[in-house]
């Protein structure tokens, strides 16, 4: 079984986020604002609302965050 991940990167001080999916190497999606990033993660990565929100919040605090996709 292959585990796929999504990584969210925060643009410092800009309130914008991008996403990279391990299943699509070399492609970056976004930039989006926080609410749109959460919505996109719910659709594209099949994350639950809280998982998507927590991933974006973690990226906002640390610069980037990764989780497995649904």
C-alpha positions, -999 to 999 in steps of 0.1 A, spaced: 0 0 0 13 34 -10 9 63 15 3 96 -1 8 129 17 0 166 13 23 193 25 11 229 30 36 258 29 29 292 43 43 323 27 58 343 56 38 373 65 15 371 35 -14 349 46 -11 328 15 -6 290 13 4 265 -13 0 227 -13 21 199 -27 8 163 -31 32 134 -30 11 117 -57 19 147 -80 56 153 -76 69 186 -88 35 203 -89 25 231 -65 -11 243 -61 -22 277 -49 -15 302 -36 -47 305 -16 -58 324 15 -65 303 47 -102 296 42 -97 286 5 -67 264 14 -88 245 40 -116 240 15 -92 228 -12 -76 203 13 -111 189 21 -118 183 -16 -84 174 -31 -68 156 -1 -101 142 13 -93 156 47 -119 160 74 -127 197 82 -107 197 115 -77 179 99 -76 204 71 -79 234 95 -52 220 118 -28 213 89 -31 249 77 -28 263 113 4 242 118 18 255 85 10 291 96 30 285 128 59 265 115 62 274 79 50 240 65 32 209 77 25 175 62 -1 148 67 -14 117 50 -43 121 26 -77 104 29 
